[in-house]
Amino acid sequence: MKLSIVSLLRQLRVHLLIVTLLSIVILLFNTSQNQTASVIKSLYAHQKLVENLTELHENDFGLTLIKLESLRNKLQFNIDDLDRKLSLDIAARYIQDPAYEKRWLESLQQHTMNYHATVQTHATTRQDTKTYQEVLKTERAAIASALTDFIEVQNNILFQKEALNSYIIYFTVFYIILIAISYFGKMSRSIRDLHAINRRTPDYDYRVKELEYLSKVLHKVDEEKRDESYRDPLSQLHSLKGVLHIYNRKKIPYNYTTYVYVFSIDNYKEIRSHISEETSQAILKKLSFILSLYEKTNEYIARIGYDEFVLVLPSDNQDAAYNTCEQLRKTVEEARFKTERINVQHLTVSGVFIVKPKDKTLESAITYGTHFLKTSPKRHANTNSIVLGF
């Protein structure tokens, strides 16, 4: 159950990352849509300014020149504004070639300036010849065509952005709904499991099935490659040979220190004298299962004697490694062992936490630990000793 919750949270983290990325894409496209709409609005404003040029009359020469200069400045400002808006549109470059839009903008600017120059010449010379009228007509038609084509291009781009953005929004909403439906059932099952484990009087059959499932998950191996000599047959933990084999095959990071925790059950010989061998083995099996929960990717636990065990912890943090050993000791102390014939309220373990020197082997550290447990006067029940070197 614990492993399933971790897996659920990892999957949820991936889904949240995907939804976040999709949200960023939607935001970019919305911003791009607004930018294109602003460009189209500026183009219509430009069209209006050009139309104002055609309304200039020759009745007041001075007023005509003032209006003409004002319109010229507005036209140039509008061209610069269009250029700035197009350069800020990040998403547009993936729909339309920026060089293509730049050519349209340069063409529009050129036609606008030509038309402005023609109107200015017409206003200053105050000649209303047929030639000037033809030039005005030609330039007016050119700029009108350029504006119409450019507006049509921008409208097509806006339509493509709106369509693509709608598809992304629909996909994101559908994706979120699927995640919500999927995780509603998964979370409900996980919450139910947590409630079952936290009950003060859990159902015996349910707990047995749960423990059997976890045991299979923790000890699942490839049967074809499995070497029975590497496993203790009673506890299904690693044997001494097995833990040495795994440790020697693993590459320990250069900045890691190997910490070895050798421990045994307190007063187990006396306890065994009051119970049968079958009961003793049942207790060891349950204890072994509890200990197996402390086995991780780079941490190994093994049974090295009848009631002796070892936990190997390569780590770069001595305090964290020692706290793990203390937590293991407290977990065993809090466990309850019940059988049909006898009620063993609790067991305790005591051990030695060894900092293995770089020049010493793991086997020598384990040997030192077992010898320490048997001979050291410093050993006390339900406590841990620390050895910084040997």
Secondary structure, 3 states (H helix, E strand, C coil): CHHHHHHHHHHHHHHHHHHHHHHHHHHHHHHHHHHHHHHHHHHHHHHHHHHHHHCCCCCCHHHHHHHHHHHHHHHHHHHHHHHHHHHHCCHHHHCCCHHHHHHHHHHHHHHHHHHHHHHHHHHHHCCCCHHHHHHHHHHHHHHHHHHHHHHHHHHHHHHHHHHHHHHHHHHHHHHHHHHHHHHHHHHHHHHHHHHHHHCCCCCHHHHHHHHHHHHHHHCCCCCCCCCHHHECCCCCCECHHHHHHHHHHCCCCCCCEEEEEEEEECCHHHHHCCCCHHHHHHHHHHHHHHHHCCCCCCCEEEECCCCEEEEEEEECCHHHHHHHHHHHHHHHHHCCEECCCCEECCCCEEEEEEECCCCCCHHHHHHHHHHHHHHCCCCCCCCEEEECCC
